[in-house]
Amino acid sequence: MRAIRISHHGGPEVLGLEELSAHTTTLTNGPVDYLTLRVDIAGVNFIDIYHRRGQYPVTLPSGLGIEGIGTTESGERFFWLSALGSYAEKITVPLSALTPLPNNSLPDEDLLPLLCQGLTAHYLVDSAYSVSKGDVALVTAAVGGVGLILIQLLKARGAKVIALTSSQERVKRAIGYGADSAGLYDEMEKLVRNLTGDNGVNVVYDSVGKDTFDRSLALLGNGGMFVLYGGASGLVPPFELMRLNSKSLAIRRPTLATYTTSVSERTRRLQDLLSLREQGLLQYPSATVFPLAEAAKAHTLLESRNHSGKIGLAPWKI
Ligand SMILES: NC(=O)c1ccc[n+]([C@@H]2O[C@H](COP(=O)([O-])OP(=O)(O)OC[C@H]3O[C@@H](n4cnc5c(N)ncnc54)[C@H](OP(=O)(O)O)[C@@H]3O)[C@@H](O)[C@H]2O)c1
């Protein structure tokens, strides 16, 4: 079977298409049961770029990609969120990490944006910080795959949203997804002052990390919560906790795995998203799908800051 693998860290050029010996279905009697699936579509996520760059550790040589939708030999369909090696024609996943697709399922390219990215946006507003009506939220990377869903989930909970992004065209798009106010990163202080006066925001959702951390932290009001959930510009350096003291601030550094520990939790969060979609409260573009062999193009697009929404890789696509 064909798979994308890396033998050293670097740019998109380190992604190589390799022929590996075929997987077989392995339902073992050991402590962990596994199932082998044909990968129908693999998700491309920013964490794959951290793995490729070496920003998050992986043991080399390694497969890449953690998310996908696939089919077993007997025709059952599942999704998974945390199986390294998903950029492949087949994958073997622990049964506990698999979730059956919902009955009212969408085409794969419309379901995929709701998995890693949609479920992340869901736990961010529901659990990492429980958003209440009237809260003001500052959101970075606001029209990326997570960001554009996050804006809409915040609005559905009655929050006011200040969206930050990197071009005027993306600012317009953020307003289109429902942000109350949007602008370039340079404008964040002005945007927060215009909407909150001197009160500051209740919550910051920051996935850009190094480049935005200090300035967005300063825009929280008393008792505010900083949710740092990514580092697209690099990792935030070590931090002096006394900086939280003058406004009694809190910081959370969450990960999706903690908020999707069981089939029932994953299903509950996904059903919430599907229901918002059915009510017309959640809109997003279908995933942009590349052939497996074009994984490098998919990474280049995700890093370009010109894409908005989900990217997928399809082993069946030529
Ligand atoms: N902790 C978790 O549980 C969790 C789970 C899933 C994803 N995440 C994080 O959520 C973020 C969004 O993930 P995604 O897959 O949906 O990606 P994405 O938002 O579609 O793409 C990343 C975005 O980050 C912004 N960005 C800022 N500085 C950048 C830089 N130096 N290089 C490239 N992009 C930069 C860009 O938006 P602008 O140009 O608009 O700034 C870009 O579109 C990532 O940081 C990811 O690590 C975290």
The ligand as an SDF file (V2000), in Angstrom:
LIG
                    3D

 48 52  0  0  0  0  0  0  0  0999 V2000
   -5.1230   22.3220   20.8590 N   0  0  0  0  0  0  0  0  0  0  0  0
   -5.9780   21.6750   20.0920 C   0  0  0  0  0  0  0  0  0  0  0  0
   -6.7810   20.8700   20.5900 O   0  0  0  0  0  0  0  0  0  0  0  0
   -5.9870   21.9240   18.6220 C   0  0  0  0  0  0  0  0  0  0  0  0
   -6.7230   21.0930   17.7790 C   0  0  0  0  0  0  0  0  0  0  0  0
   -6.7790   21.4140   16.3970 C   0  0  0  0  0  0  0  0  0  0  0  0
   -6.0760   22.5180   15.9170 C   0  0  0  0  0  0  0  0  0  0  0  0
   -5.3300   23.2590   16.7900 N   0  0  0  0  0  0  0  0  0  0  0  0
   -4.6090   24.4570   16.3280 C   0  0  0  0  0  0  0  0  0  0  0  0
   -5.5540   25.2880   15.7410 O   0  0  0  0  0  0  0  0  0  0  0  0
   -4.9080   26.0840   14.7470 C   0  0  0  0  0  0  0  0  0  0  0  0
   -5.7370   26.0280   13.4970 C   0  0  0  0  0  0  0  0  0  0  0  0
   -5.5930   24.7550   12.9000 O   0  0  0  0  0  0  0  0  0  0  0  0
   -6.1330   24.5090   11.4270 P   0  0  0  0  0  0  0  0  0  0  0  0
   -5.7250   23.1300   11.0650 O   0  0  0  0  0  0  0  0  0  0  0  0
   -7.5600   24.8910   11.3710 O   0  0  0  0  0  0  0  0  0  0  0  0
   -5.2450   25.5320   10.5760 O   0  0  0  0  0  0  0  0  0  0  0  0
   -5.6860   26.9110    9.9160 P   0  0  0  0  0  0  0  0  0  0  0  0
   -6.2510   27.7910   10.9650 O   0  0  0  0  0  0  0  0  0  0  0  0
   -6.5250   26.6120    8.7380 O   0  0  0  0  0  0  0  0  0  0  0  0
   -4.2950   27.4670    9.4370 O   0  0  0  0  0  0  0  0  0  0  0  0
   -3.4580   28.1230   10.3410 C   0  0  0  0  0  0  0  0  0  0  0  0
   -3.6890   29.6290   10.3270 C   0  0  0  0  0  0  0  0  0  0  0  0
   -2.7960   30.2250   11.2560 O   0  0  0  0  0  0  0  0  0  0  0  0
   -2.5260   31.5480   10.8670 C   0  0  0  0  0  0  0  0  0  0  0  0
   -1.0960   31.8040   11.0190 N   0  0  0  0  0  0  0  0  0  0  0  0
   -0.5570   32.7210   11.8460 C   0  0  0  0  0  0  0  0  0  0  0  0
    0.7620   32.7170   11.7670 N   0  0  0  0  0  0  0  0  0  0  0  0
    1.0980   31.7970   10.8490 C   0  0  0  0  0  0  0  0  0  0  0  0
    2.3280   31.3490   10.3220 C   0  0  0  0  0  0  0  0  0  0  0  0
    3.5030   31.8670   10.7330 N   0  0  0  0  0  0  0  0  0  0  0  0
    2.3100   30.3870    9.3640 N   0  0  0  0  0  0  0  0  0  0  0  0
    1.1510   29.8550    8.9490 C   0  0  0  0  0  0  0  0  0  0  0  0
   -0.0610   30.2340    9.4320 N   0  0  0  0  0  0  0  0  0  0  0  0
   -0.0820   31.2070   10.3700 C   0  0  0  0  0  0  0  0  0  0  0  0
   -3.0290   31.6930    9.4230 C   0  0  0  0  0  0  0  0  0  0  0  0
   -4.2250   32.4750    9.4620 O   0  0  0  0  0  0  0  0  0  0  0  0
   -4.1090   34.0950    9.2810 P   0  0  0  0  0  0  0  0  0  0  0  0
   -3.3210   34.2850    8.0440 O   0  0  0  0  0  0  0  0  0  0  0  0
   -5.5140   34.4860    9.2050 O   0  0  0  0  0  0  0  0  0  0  0  0
   -3.3950   34.5460   10.5080 O   0  0  0  0  0  0  0  0  0  0  0  0
   -3.3730   30.2870    8.9900 C   0  0  0  0  0  0  0  0  0  0  0  0
   -4.4570   30.2390    8.1200 O   0  0  0  0  0  0  0  0  0  0  0  0
   -3.4810   25.5540   14.5940 C   0  0  0  0  0  0  0  0  0  0  0  0
   -2.6200   26.4010   15.3030 O   0  0  0  0  0  0  0  0  0  0  0  0
   -3.5690   24.1880   15.2650 C   0  0  0  0  0  0  0  0  0  0  0  0
   -2.3580   23.8030   15.8040 O   0  0  0  0  0  0  0  0  0  0  0  0
   -5.2870   22.9780   18.1080 C   0  0  0  0  0  0  0  0  0  0  0  0
  1  2  1  0
  2  3  2  0
  2  4  1  0
  4  5  1  0
  4 48  2  0
  5  6  2  0
  6  7  1  0
  7  8  2  0
  8  9  1  0
  8 48  1  0
  9 10  1  0
  9 46  1  0
 10 11  1  0
 11 12  1  0
 11 44  1  0
 12 13  1  0
 13 14  1  0
 14 15  2  0
 14 16  1  0
 14 17  1  0
 17 18  1  0
 18 19  2  0
 18 20  1  0
 18 21  1  0
 21 22  1  0
 22 23  1  0
 23 24  1  0
 23 42  1  0
 24 25  1  0
 25 26  1  0
 25 36  1  0
 26 27  1  0
 26 35  1  0
 27 28  2  0
 28 29  1  0
 29 30  1  0
 29 35  2  0
 30 31  1  0
 30 32  2  0
 32 33  1  0
 33 34  2  0
 34 35  1  0
 36 37  1  0
 36 42  1  0
 37 38  1  0
 38 39  2  0
 38 40  1  0
 38 41  1  0
 42 43  1  0
 44 45  1  0
 44 46  1  0
 46 47  1  0
M  CHG  2   8   1  16  -1
M  END
$$$$
